[in-house]
Amino acid sequence: MELEWNDAMATGVKEVDDAHKVLIIWINRLSFEMKSNHGRQEIITGLDFLEKYAALHFKHEENCMLQLHCPTAQENKNAHAEFLEFFARMRKNIEHNGPTVKSVIETKNVMGDWLNNHIMKIDMGLAKCVQKTNLSETVVDEEKV
């Protein structure tokens, strides 16, 4: 089953929500490539993109939370660090052993569950901070990010 974006995941920060949508697309793409037994290079290319994109997105999201004084900012930063550690281990495993059935299932389950749970629990702290500003859509000052 593919991950899907829904409006309940909206944080109110367009850039963050758009990035979450891109992450969902790429996690689904990576899962498809692994299940379809595509070549190692295609999978590594997907991993490269996800790793770089996630790191940039996490930094932006963390800065949004700091700028809006969200009480979940540190919890968010810690969760991001844990995810990047998992991602690095998973990537090393796939590079070394190839996309095994176990790695395909683990990647899809862990990455999908983590993203979904992270958005619905921790990132909703950002949504609450945005609501407190009484703005329907917050644009975070990119110069501060």
VENFENDA-V379206 format. One record per helix or strand of 3 or more residues. SS is the DSSP state (A for helix, B for strand). FROM is the first residue (numbers start at 1). LEN is the number of residues. If there is no record, write none. Layout:
# VENFENDA-V379206
ss: [SS | SS]
from: [FROM | FROM]
len: [LEN | LEN]
This chain:
# VENFENDA-V379206
ss: [A | A | A | A | A | A]
from: [7 | 14 | 40 | 73 | 101 | 124]
len: [3 | 22 | 28 | 25 | 21 | 9]
